[in-house]
């Protein structure tokens, strides 16, 4: 059976979800290693990391690629390098990730709703604290756009707002690989 086509749109934010075949993270060192590899890969492939939530069973990322291949190259590099690090560390060779990553593009105005969704997930490690404090100790996030629009004080007021229709569309879009770029136009037409 042919696999679903994943559409990547340059300069559009993307929600990425990678499920784990086994526990992807077992301790703080695992999370730090993943973030380190993510930062290196994002820099190499000219991709901005806008937000993340790392759960033991899945990874959720908000990424902004500057070219179509940047997204798959970055996530592929992160998955390979992190898996290699775990295999060497644990002296085992079992798969870390369950299949391909899922993703979908969405309109720029929806970045904030997507960020609230990802940071609202129950995750031991996320970009939530970086956005609440205005500093990223891991050095992975691109905070420039966020600072222009929100900053820590304003973000604290808006961080808890949910958008269930968008969140459902985002998870459905990631499973299908299709972009959500028409969603904002549809909402504007119905108002």
C-alpha positions, 0 to 999 in steps of 0.5 A: 500500500502506498504511504500517504503523501506529506506536503511541506510548504516553505515558510509555513509553520508545520506541526510534526508528531513522531510516535515512539515504538518504545519509550523514547525518553527514560531520563533527563539526559535523554531529553537533553540529548534530543534537544541538542540533536534537534538544535544542531539539525535545525541550524544545519537545515535552516529551520526554526523551532517554534515550540516542542513537547517531548513525551515518553511515547511521542514528540510534538514539534512546531517547525518553520522550514525555509525550503520543502526538503528542510522539514524532512531532512531535519526530522530525519537527522534528529531521528537517526542521530538520537536513535544512534545515541540511545543505541550506543548508550544502552547497548541495544538495537531496537527501534525507537520510532514507530514509522514515519513522522506525521506533519501538516502545514498551517497558516501563520496566524494559527502559530499561537493556537498551535503553540498553546496546543503543543505546550498544553500537552502533558509532557515532562519537557516542553517549550512552555517554560521558555515562553513563560520566562522569555529565555530558552536554556536549551538554545533550541527555540527561535523566540524572535517572532514570539517576542515581537507578538507576545513576550512573557507577560502577554503570553501568560494571559493567552497561554491557557486559551484552547481552540478545540476545532483547530486542535482537532483539525491539526491532529487530523491534518498531521495524520493525513499530511495535508495542509490546513492553510484554507482553514483561516479563509473558511473561518473568515468567510463564515463570520 
